[in-house]
Amino acid sequence: MSRLDWSKPILSQIHKIAPHYDKWVNTAVYRKCRLFESSIMESLTFTPWYIVPMFWIPIIIYLGVSQFMTYVLCGDSCPADSLTSFQFLRHIVFGIIIWSLLEYSVHRWVFHFDPGSSLTMIQIHFLLHGLHHKVPFDGLRQVFPPIPALVIGIMMFVPAWCIFSYPIIKTTGGIIGYLIYDMIHFYVHHGSPKDGTYLYAMKRYHSNHHFLNHNKAFGISSNIWDHVFKTFVHVKKLGFGLQCATVSACFDCGWEFLFEDLLSDVCPIFESASSAIKDLFLFSSTEEESPISSELITESLKCGRELSREAKKRANQLVKNGVTLEACTPALLHFFSTKLPKDAKKASETSHELLTATKILQMKLCSNSDVTPNTFLSFLESQPVRPHELYCKPVNIKCIGCNKYRSIDGTCNNLQHPAWGRQGAPFTRIASTRYADGIYAMPVAKSGRPLPNPRLLSTCLFLDRAISSRVLTYLNMQWGQFITHDLIFQVMETTDEGGIQCCLGDGRDVLPQEMQNDKCIPICVPEDDPFYRHHGIKCLNFVRSVTTPRDDCSLGHAEQMNTVTSFLDGSPIYGSDTKTAHKLRSKSGGRLREEKRKNCKLGFLPSVDDKLAVCDLRNISEPCYLAGDSRINQTPTLAVLHTLLLREHNRVADILSNLNPLWTDEKLYQEARKIVIAEIQHITYQEWLPLNFGESYLRYYRISPTSLYSRDYNEDVNPGIINGFGTGALRFLHTVIPDTFMSCPKSQQAAYLYKLSDYYFNPSLLEAHTESFDDIVRGIVTHRSGESDPHCTGEITNLLFKSHNKWGLDLIAMDIQRGRDHGLGSYNDYRETCGLQRARTFQDLAGEISQDRINALSKFYESVDDIDLFVGGAMEKDVPGSILGQTFQCIVAEQFYRTRIGDRYFYDNSEMPHSFSSDQLKEIKKASMARLICDNTGVKHIQRKAFELESSHNPKYSCDDYNAIPYVDLTAWKRPKFEID
């Protein structure tokens, strides 16, 4: 099919798509359409909606009053056929009914006539009604122009005069019916009626006509005549949940409603299983075979696959029709760093099919019983309900021997469970899930009503007030973000064509549901929002996280995918897949690729191939970096850490090459990588964790490494990332982000402060001049981190990824929404998991949360069981010696315990073929953040504890003072002269 040029008049191009006109015209696009070259002609096709009532209401009043005076309030001059008030009203209603039939008839047989292959008839059809189906959200072409309507009305009045008694009265009723029709038609396209109202039902009904079956559902103000002429279509909410679980004024669901006709076309509506199906859920089988028949499972899987494919086609078509992320918007910048890796796409699609099949199975088995979602899921967990390999192949990784070096993708770390911790693995859980339907539908409150608006919680509970830490440096926060990226990468769903748009591009409203992707869960902005109302923003784009099948492919609730390895293994530097790893290597001397700059001896990260595809640059000559993690360019200070570790790898590789000249590129790369990973692990566990979570706590729970070797590795411990850690507890770091970062020149002159929001996805400051990189390094060890409390800078709650706009996204609202997207259990669920007493009332939280915060929580949440994990955890009082409260402390400790104990390659493990020698391990344990900076920058003086502010207890030392700031002596890696390996 030929493409039309939408920048030119469309009417003159219709001939290009004439053979496919019917399909083309009924595929809606979200864009403007010009009809004529002439501006005068074009202007005549526009009619603002308010013109219609302004034109017709005076006519209705004149005709109605004059006829009422003539036939009802006529006194002695009444004609013989005078009327009572009731009779007059009956004629008005009759006219409205006649109009409703006329509305149906014109819409069905005139507007939807078959133009055939005649170009003239196709152009007439397009002008008459086809344009409206092609661009259904053009508000200036939604109502019928009054003058043509008046002409047609006069022509229709002539036969009415001959057929009906009291023709003017009936015509007045007809005009009232027409006015109601035109206003309802405009409103169902552009309004947001409340669920349960007549207008809401008609909006859903008319959406069916536009987007699913244009040959049915012709009624607009009423569907009575669709019943009479058998063109009525049932609209049935199912869910995906196929269930619409979240309802608010501006958000119905994602694609969480399906019309019965579409479902019937794809797969039949299933009858319930036997009436005794409830007994099935009480059955606890010890047999390997599922009590659910294989035919039932296969039928559900077939239907799930077909529905998923239909959803995918629809999603791709929406993008082709212009519903996509717009340039220079916060949503596009967010997409830059959360793109779905190509190799994860298949797993995501399979997961979608299995989730849909699970829902269909639930519908079949539970439709005529009172089985709850939780009971259904408990049943699935207790029975081996797994699909045939045609639908999903269980993960089956073969490990060959015992490798001396960890794999790039995390596989075969655990020889008994080779898939644990791998790239692309599902997150693990330590608390119950909270999906409305038990499978995937967004959670609701205990009462069944919507949970509090995430943006409202953000603005009211996480106040925009800058409070600086008295102890911690900016670097402390930045290292936390770096190791978060090392352990966790949740990516958003995408289409084959690109990112997903859920709001109008400028954020002024939510996209109409019919134009939304099924993965949309936009965040609605309250009308009285203290910030966004000044910019006309009503919607923040938000897309669901990618899900993945369980390793055994079993059916059940959604599990999200971690697209990096779960190990602390330097993946932001080296990548989490072999393709990325190879792309980052120089293939010589074991080094990573780097780029040199004039007057700078030390290297910088390599540049990406297409800067404008991943960075928000003001000039194409500005740097945009390539690394093992696509989030590298989010902030300049994050890029600093990536650069430091790149330089450290190459520094180590060069020294090892000089010590062992016969070592190959591969040997040098693997050994240097092994050393750098060990340094990252040591700095994290010996410097960062004790400072933030309390040394005694970490030692008591065996989280901290021992003084030398460890024998703590346990092959039964799954190192996979806990969903409540990655999507809840670790996000506490967002509350300690300052609103500025600092650059400190070597000359000790005044420091420069930069707003964070001015440099999202723009690391240009690192290379602004010869000394700028070192200046920023001095800044992050001098500038204070934010205090750990529920106060967040507007740089992340109002201006996140703002680009060239005056507004951005809200990271805290997104954190709350992401937790719901992942079906995280409530704060109360995690309290109980962590050994705290489950709260029955808000006042039961008094031991962990201050009274003023309890009062705030009870103001927004209906029940203590509704509190989101992130919100409740952030409100807790800090544990002594820690920057976290008890619940977050528990979750974080559990994860870092698993990360160490479940990693066979953790740096201090002993008696393994890959273990460091005792001399090597002693050197590794000299590593520090301060030494990392000294060895890889031009900074000459720094405090020994770089995560803490300079003080009398933590003074600055010269980088040449190896007693104060020890260095890792790599001569411990020197091998005999002629040893190759």
N, C-alpha and C positions, 0 to 999 in steps of 0.2 A: 504494500500500500504506500502510495506517495505521501511524503510529509508536507504539511502546509506550513507556510511562513506566517506565524502569528503576529508578526510586526506589520503585516500588510492586510488590506481588507480581505476577509475570508470568503465573502459571497462570490467574488470573481475567481476564487480558486476551487470552488466546490467540484468542478469537473474532474479534478485530479483524483477525487475519492469516490466518484459516482458509482463505480461497480461495487464498492463496499460501504455505501452511504449508511445503510441501516445499522450496521455494526459500529461504524465510526460515530454517528450522531448520538447513539445511546451509550457511549463510553464517556462519562463526564470528565471534565478537566477543571482544575481550580486556577483559572486565569481570566483575564479580560479578553473580549473579542471585538474587533472592529469590523463593521459590516461594509461601510461605503468609503470611498476615497474622499468624497465631499464631506466637509465638516458640517455643513448645514444639514445634509441628509442624515448624517450620523447622529446629530443632536436630536433629530425628530424621533429617533428610536429609544430615547431615554425618557423615563417617567418616574420621578420620585414617588414613593408610596403614598405620601400625604396628599398628593394632588387629587387622588381618587376620592377620599372622603370630602375634601374641600369642594370638589365639583358636584358630587352627587347628593350630599346631605341637604343643601338648599333646595334642590329639585324635589327630593323626597318630602321635605317639609311643605313646600308649596303645593304639590299634588295631594298629599295626604290631608292637609288642612282644608284645601278648597273642596275636596270630595267629601270630607267629613261635614263641612258646613252645608254642602248641597244636599246630602242624603240623610244626615242624622240631626244636626242642629239647624234645621231649616225653618222651624216654626210653622206659621200658617202657609208659607209658600212651598211646602214640601211637595215633591212630585208623587205620583201615585205609587211608584216603586221605592219609596223611602225605606230606610234601614234603621234597625236598632244598633246600638254600639257593638253588641256581640256579633250581629250579622256583618257589620263593617269589618270587624277584626277577623272574622272567618274568611272573608274575601281576601284580606291582606295575607293571611296564612296560606290560602290557596295559591296566591301568586308566588309566594316563597317556594311552595312545593313544586309548582310548575317550573320555576327557575332551576330548582335542584335537578329536575329531570333534563332540562335544557343544558345545564352545566355538564352533566354526565354525557349526554348525546353529542354535544359539540366536542368535548374532550376526546371521546372515543372515536367518533366517525368523521369528524372534520379535522381536528388537530392531528389525529393519528391515522389519516388516510395513507394508503400505500402509494407513494409517488412513482413506483416502478423504475424504469431505467431512463425516463425522460428527464433531461437536464433541467428543462423549464419547471417541471413539476417538483423536482428535487429542490430547486431554489425557492419555489413557493412554500414547500413544506418546511424548509429551513427557516425562512422568514416568519412563517406562521407559528411554528412550535418547536422545530428542531433545534433552533438556537437555544431555547430554554433548557432542553435536555443536555445539550453539549456544555453549556456554562450555567449550571443551575444556581450558582451563588452570586450572580451579577445582580445586585440589588436595584439597579436602575432599569432593569428589563424584567421585573418580576410581576408588575401589574399591567393591566390592559389600558392603553392610553384613552382618556375620556372622550375625545372627539370621535375617533372611529367607533368607540363603543356606543356613543349617542346615535350615530348614523345607522348602525346595525340595529339599535333598539327601536328607532322610528320605523325601520323596514319591518321589524317583527311585530310592531304594534298594529299594523294594518290587518294581518290575518287575525290577531287577537280581538280586534274590534268586531270582526265578522263572526267569530266563534263564541266568545264569552259575553255573558251579561256583565255589566259594570266593568268594562275593560280598563278604564283608567285606574280604578281601585286595585284591580288585580295586577296591572302594570306597576303600580307603586310597590306592591308586595314583591313583584319580580325584581325591581331595582334594589329593594332592601336585601333580597337574597343574593343579588349580584355583588353588592357592597360587602356583605358578610363573606362571600366566597373570595373576593379579591384580597380582603384583609387577612383572612385565614391562610390563604395561599402564601402571602408574603411572610406571615409569622412562622409558618411551619418550615420555611427555608432559612429564616434568620433569627428566630426567637429561641428561647430556652425554657419551654414550659416545664412545670414540675411533674414528676412522675405521679401517675394516678389521675391526672386531669384529662378532660376530653381533648384538649389541644395536644397534649403529649401523645395520646393514642393516635390522633390524626397525623402528627409529625412522623411517627414510626410507620404508619400505614402509607403515607405519601412517599416516604423514603424507599419503601418496597417498590413502588411504581418507578422511581427514578433509577435505582441502583441494582435492582435484581430482576424485575419482570415488568417491562414497559407495556406489555400487552394485557395487563390486568391492573386492578386497583385504580380505576379512573376517578372515583369519587374524591373530592378535596374537602369540601365543607361537610360532607356526609358520605357514608359508604352504603346508604340504603339501596341505591339503584345497582350497586355492584352485587348485592344479594339477589335482587330481582333478575338481573341479566347474567348471573352466574360468573361474574368476573371478580368475586370477592376472594381475598387472600388472607389466610390466618397469619397473624404475626405472633410468634411464640418465642419467648425468652428461654433459652436453654442455658448455655454457659460455657466458659472455658477457664476455669470453670465451665464452659458453655453456660455460664450463669452470670447474670449481671448482679454482682454483689455490692458494688460501691456506687452509690447514687448521691449526687449533690446537684446544686443549681446549675453548675456549668460542666458537669462530667457525668455522663450516663454510665458508660462502660468503655472498654476498648472495643475489640470486635467480639464483645461478650454477649452478643445476641445473634441468633441465626434465625432466618425465616424458615417456616416449615416447608415451603416449596423448595428452597435451596437444599435443605437437608434431605428432602425426599428425592431430589434429583441425584444427589451424591450417593446416599445410601438410605435404605428404608428406615422408617420409624419402627423401632423394635417393640414387640410386645413384651410384657413382663415375663419373667421366668415363672415357675410354678407358684401357686399361692402359698406353698409351704417354704418359700425361699428363706424366711427368717431362720429356719432351722439350720440352714447352711452356715450361717454366721456363728452359730453356737457349736459347730462341729470343729473339733481340734484333731486334725489328722496326723498320724505318725507315718503315713505312707508318703512316698515320694511323689505320687501322682496327685495332681490337683483335683478337688471335688468339682471344679468347674470344667465343663466339657471343653475339649480342644476346639470343637466347632464354634462354641460361643466365643472363645478367646480369639480365634482366627477371624470370625465375622467382625468382631470389634476392632481388630487390628486393621483389617481391610478398610473399614469405614474411617478409622482414624487416619490412615494414610491418605485416603482420597480427600477428606476434609482438610487435612494439612496442606495438601497440594493446591486445593482451591484457595486456601488462605494465602499461600505463597504467590500464586498467580495474581490474586487481587492486590497484594502488597506491592508487587513489581509494577502492576498497571497504575497504581496510585502515583508512584514515582514518575513514571513516563508521562502521566497527565499533569505533572507540575507540582505535586504534593511532595516536596523535598526540602531539605535544609537550605536556607538561603545564605548567600555569602555574607561574611562580616557580621554574623550573629553569634550570641553566646552559645546557642545550641550547636552550631557548626564547630566551634572551638572545642566544645565538650566531646563531640564526635571524633575530632582529630586524634585524641589520645585513648579512645575506647573502641577502636575498630575491631571487628571480629576477625581473627586470623583465618585465612582461607582453609587451613587444615582442620579448623574447628567447626566449619560450616556444616559438614555432613553430620557430625555428632549432634549439633543443635537441631537439625531437621529431624533426625531420628527421635530425639527427645520429644519434640513437638508431636510427632506421630504417636508415641507411646503415651504421652499425657492425654491426648485426645481419646485414644483407645481406652485408657483407664476411666475417663469420664463417661464414655459411652457404656462401658461395662457397669459402672456405678448406676447409670440410668436404667439399664436393663434389669439389674438385680434388685434395685431398691425402689422402683417406681410404685409398687403396690405394697410396700412394707414400711414400717417405721424404723428401719435401720438407719442409724446416724452415720455421717461421713467418717467419724472416728472409728466406729465399729467396722465399717467397710474397710478402712485402711488397716486396722488391726488384723482383719481377716486376710488381707492381701499379704501382710508381712509374715503371717503364720503359715501361708500356703505357697508352694513353689509355682506362682503364676508368672511364667516366663514365655515370651513369644518365640516362634520359630526363628532360626538364624536368617531367614529371608527378610525378616523385619528388623532384627538387631543382633549383631554378633557380639557375644560376651568378650570382654577384654582378655586376651590370652597372650602374655608376653613370655618369650623364651629367653632365659639368661644363659650365656655361654661362659662358663668358668667364673673366676672371681677377678674382676677388673681392678687394676691398681688405681684407676682414676674414675671419679663419678661421671656418669653420663650427663650429657647436656640437658636431656629432657626429663631427667629424674627417674627413669625406669631402672630396674634391677639394683636399686639401692638396697632394698630388702629382698634377699634371695628367696624367701618363703612367700612373700607377697610382692612380686615385681612391679605391680601397678600402683602401689601405695606411694603417694607423694609426687606422682608423675605430672607433667604438664597436661592440662585438660581434664584432670580428675575432678569429680564432684566434691564440693565442700562436705565436711562431716558435721554432725550435729550432736550436741550434748543435752539439748532440751527439746520438748515437743514442738511440732510445727503449728502454725496458726494461719491456715488458709480457710476462707469462708466455707468452701465446699470440701475441705480436707485434701484437695488436690492441687489447685493452682489459682483459684479466684482470690482476689485481694481481700485481706482480712477485714472484718467488721467488729464493732463493739460487742460486748457480751449480750447486750440487749437486742442486737441485730441491726442497730442503726450505724451510720458511718462513724469511723474513728475521727478524732479532731483533725482539722485541716493542718497539714505539716507546716505550711507557711505561717499560720497563726501561732502554732507552738514555737516556731523559730523566733518570731518577733516578740512574743510575750514572755517566753521562758529563758531565751538566750540573748540577753540584752546587749546592745551595741555599746560596750564600754571598755576602753583599753586599760587593762591592768597588767603591768609588767612584773615578771618574776624577779625576786630578790636574789636568786641564786643561779638560774640557768641561762645559758646563752642561746642565741638564735640557732646555733649549730645543733643544739640538743633537739630542738623541734625538727630541724632539717634531716638529721640522721634518722630520726623516727620515721619520717616520710620515706626515706631511702629504703630502710629495711622493710617497711610496709610494702613498697613496690617489689622488693626482692621476694616476698612471701606470697603476695596476693595481687591478682589482676582480674577484676570482674569487668567484663565487657558487655556492651549493650547489644541488643538484637539489631540487625540491619537487614536490608533487602539486597538482592543481587545488583540493584541499581544504585545503592548508596544508603545514606542515613535516613532515619525516620523522623518525619515532622508530625507533631501532635498539636501544635498551636499555629495560629496565623503567624506568618513570618515575623511580624513586628510585635508579637506577644499580646495584641489587643483583645484576643479571645481564643477560646478553645476551638480547634477545627470541628466542624460538624461531624457527628459520629460516623456518618456515611463515608466521610473522606479520611477517617482515621485508620491507621494500621491497627491490627488486633493486639500489638504489643505496646500500644500507647497507654500510659497512666499519667497524664499531665497533672501538674500541681496547680490548682486553681488559687488565684490571688484574691483575698477578701477585698471588697469594694473600698473599705476604709483603711487599706494598708498604709502605714506611715511613710513608706518610700515609693512603692510602685504606683500608687494612685496619681502621683505627680507626673508620671510618665505614660499614663494610660495603659499600664500593663495589667492584664487579667489572667495570664496563663504562662507558666514556666514549662518548657519542654522536658518531658521525662519518659524514658523508654525502658522497658523491662530488661533485666539481665538475661544473658544467654543461659539456657539450661542444658543439661547433658544426661544421657542415660546412666543408670547405675552400672557398675562393672559387670554385674551378672544379668543386666537387661531386664530385671524384674519390674513389674508394673507398680505404680504407687505415686506418691506426691512428687512435686517438682524438686529437683536438686540443681543448684546453680553450678556453673563451671568455673574452675580456677584455671586461667589460661597461662599461668606460669607454674614452675615447680613449687612444691610446698616446702622445699628445703631453703635454708639460709645459705645460698650457694653462688652469690654474686650474679644472679641472672640479669639484673639491669645492665651489667657490664658485658656479659658473655652471651646473653640470649637464653631462651628456653627451648630452642629447636635447632637442629643441625644446619638448616638453611641460613638462619640468622647468624649462627656462630661462624659459619664459613665466610659470610659476607663481611664480618667484622675483623677477620684476621688478615694480616699483611702477607702471610705465607712465607715469611722470612725471619729467621732468628727467634721464632716463637712469639713475635710481637703482634699486638693489635694495631689495626690501621689508625693512623693519626695524621693530622695536617699541621704543617709548620707555618708560623707567621713571622713576618719580618721583625727583627730585633727581639725575638723571643726564642730562647734556646729550648724551652719545653713545648711539647706538642699539645694540640687541641683535638677534640673529637672530630671525626670526619663529617662531611656535610651530607645531607640527604640528597637524593636525586631530584626530587620535586619539592622545593622549599614551600611553595604556596599551598601545597596539599597538606602540610602538617604544621605550619607556623603562621603567625599573624604578624607579618613583617611590614614595616613602613617603606623599606627599600630592599630590592631583590639582592643587593650586595651584602645585606646583613646576614650573620650566621644563623643556621638552623641545623641542628646536630642529629647524627645517626648514632644509636646505641642499641644495647640489647633489649631495651624497653621503650616503647613508643611514647611514654609519658615524659621522656627526658627533657623536653622543651617547655614543660608546664610553667616553671619559674626559673629565673637565672640562678638562684641559689641551689636548686636541685641539680642543674647542669654543672655547677661547681663540683659537687661530690662525684658525679659521673666522670668528670675530667680528672679529678684527683686520683681516682682508682684506675682509670685508663693509664695515666702516667706511672702509677705504682706498678702496674703489671709490666709495662715496658721497661721500667727501671730494673725490676727484678729479673726479667728475661735477659736483659743486657749483662747483668752481673753473672747470672748463671751461665751464659754463653762464654764469658771470659774465664770462668772457673772450669767449665767443661766444654772445651772447643769441639769435641767430637759429637756432642749431642745434636740430634736432628731438630728441625723446626717443630715437629710434633712433640718431641720430648720436652723441649724448652717451653712450649706453649702450655702443656699439661702441668709441668712442675710449677711454672710461674702462676698459673691459674690456681693450683692447689694451695700455694702459699698465700695468695691474695685472699682467697676464700677463708682460709684459716685466720688471717688478720681481721677480716670482717666479722667472723664469728667471735673472736677474742674481744675485739673492741665492743661488740654488742653485749656479750655476756659478762664481761669484767668491768666495763666502764658505764655503758648506757643503762642497762637494766638495773644494777644496784642503785644508781643515782635516782632513777625514776620510781622504782618500786620497793626499795628498801633491801639492803644487803642481808639482814638477818632473815627476812621473809624468804628470800630466794635460796638462802643456804638451808633453811629449815625444810623446804619442800624439794631439795635436791635439784634446783634449777641451775645454780651456778656451777661451773666446772670446778674440778678439784685442783689441788696445788700442782699436780703434774699429770700423770696418766689417769684415765678413767676407764672403768669396766662396766659402765652403766648402760651400754647399748642393749636394747631389748627388741627383738624382732617381732614381738607381739604388740608393740605400741605403734599405732598408725600415726605418722607425722602429718597427715592431711590437715588442711586448715579448717578450723572450727568455724562454721558459718556465723555464729554469734560473736566470734573474735574479729573476723574480717569485715563483717557488716555492722558490727555493734561496738564492742569494747575498744578496739584499736582506733576507732574514729574519735576517741577522746582527744587525739592529737589536733583535731580541727579547732578545739577550744583554746589551744595555746598558740595559735598562729598570730603573730603581731600584724599590725596594719601596714608596717613599713619594713624595709630591709636597708642595711647600711653599707656604705662604701667608705673605707678609712685610708686615705693616702699615707704613704710611707713617711712623708715629711711632717706628720703629726699636725697638719693644719686641720681646719674644721672638717668634720665628717659630713657626708652627703646622705640624705634620707630619700628613699624612693618608694612611691606607693606601689604596693603589690599589684593592684589592678591595672597599672599602666604597662606591666611587663609579662602578662600571661602569654605563653607561647611566643615569647620574644626574648631570646637570651643575648641580645645584641650588646648589653652592658659588659659582658665578659671580654669583649674585644673592642670596646670603644676607644681605648688607647693602649699603649704598651704595658702600663702598670695596672690596668683596670681589673684584671683577674685577681691579682694579689690584693688589691684594695678591697674587693668584695670578700675575699677570704678573711682579711683582717676585720671586716665589718661583722661577719657572722660569728666570730669569736669574741666580739666586743659588745654587739647589740644584744639586748635582753629578749628572751622568749616571753610569750604571754603566760599569765598565771593560769594554773589548772583550775578552772571553775566555769560554770555555765555563763560565761560572757564571751561574745564573739565579735570580732571586728566586722564592720560593714563591708570591708574589702572582700569578704567571702560570703556574707549573707545578703548583700545587695548588688555586688559588682563582680561576682565570679565570672571570669572569661568574658568580660564586657566588650572586648575589641574596641571599635570606634564608637560604641554607643554610650549613652549616659546611664545605662542600667545593665545588669548582668543576671546571673542565676544566684540561687541561694543554696549554699553548700549544706547548711544545717537542715533545711527543709528536704533536701535531696537525701541526706543521711537517714532521716526518719522514713521517707518514702521508700528508700532502698531496703530498709529493714522489713517493711511490710511486703514489698515485692518478693523478698526471699522467704516469706512466711516464718520469720523468726518468732519464737515463743515470746510471750510478754515478759516484762521486767520481773513480774512475780514468779513466772516459771523459772527464770534463771536464778533468782534469789533462792528458790527451793533447791535447785540443782547444786548451788554453791553452799548449801548447809544452813542458810538463814531460814528463820521461821516464815512460812508463807503468810502474807498479809491478808487479813479478812476485811479490814477497813483501812482507809487512808491513814488513820492515826497509828496503825500498827507499824508504819514506816518510820516512826519517830526516832528509833535507835540509829538509823542510818542517814536520814534526811532531816534537815532543819525544818522548824515549824512553818516558816514563811514559804519555803518551797513546797511543803506538803499542801498548804493552802492554795498555792498556785496550781499544783497538779489537780487537786479536787475541783478546781474551777473549770478545767477543760475536759477532764476525763470523767465519764459517768461512773466507772467502777475502777477499783484498784487493780483489777485483773486486765484492764484495758491499756495500762501504761506501756508505751513502747520501750523496748530494752535500751535503746540509745538515750532516750529522754530520762528514764529512771536512773540509769547508771551514771549519767552526767550530773544528776542532782545530788548524788550521795556525798557525804562528808569524807574528806581524804582520810585514809588509814595513816597513822603516824609513820613517818619516814617514806611515804609514798605520795604520788600525785594523783592517785586513784582512790575511789571508794571500794567497799568490800566486794561488791558484785563484779565490777570490772577488774579488780585486782585478781580475783579468783579465775576469771576467764582468761586473762592475759597470762597468768602464771601457768595455767593448764596447757595453753598453747605452746609457750616457750619450753615447758617441760617436754612436751611431745616432740617439738622441733629438735631438741638436743638428744633425748633418749632414743627417738625413732630414726635417727640419722646414722647409718653405719659408717659414713665418711666424716662424722663430726671430728673436728681437728684434734681432740685430746683422747680419742679412743685408742686403746692399746691392743697389742697382740693380734693385729690384723695385717694382712700382706701390704696394705697401703699405709699403715700407721707411720707417723714421723718417728725418727730415732729420738732418743732422749735428748741429745744435744740440739737437734732441730726444734723439738718442742719447747725447750728452754728459751730458744731464740724467738720463736713465735710468741711466747708469753711476754716478751718485752714490747710487743707492738702496742701502739697507742694512737689515738686520734691526733695528738700533738705531733708525734713523730711522722705520721702520714702527711701532715701539712708541711712540716719542715723539709721533708725529702722531695716534695713535689711542687713547691712554689718558691717564690722569692722572699717569703716571709722569714725574717731572721730572729724574731723573738715572739714567744707565745707562752701562755700559762700551761703548766704541766697537764692539768685537767681541762681539756679544751671544751668540754660540755658545761663547765662551770665558769662563772664570771671571775675575772681577775680580782683578787683580794689579798689581804695580808696572809691568809692561809693558802692562797693559790696564786703566788706571784708569777710574773713572767720570767722566763729563762732564755738564754741564747740557745738557738738550735744546735750550736756547736758544743753545748754542754751535755755530753752523753751520759753523765751521771744523773743529771736532773731529768733529761728526756732520753732514755735508753734507745738504742737502735737495734734492729734485727741484723745480726751478723750472718750473712749468707754463706760464709766459708764453711759452715756446717753442711752445706750441700755439695761441697767439692768431692768428686769421686776420683778413684785411681785414674792415672793418666790415660790408660788405654781402654778404660771401661766405656763402652758405647751406651749401654743401657743399665 
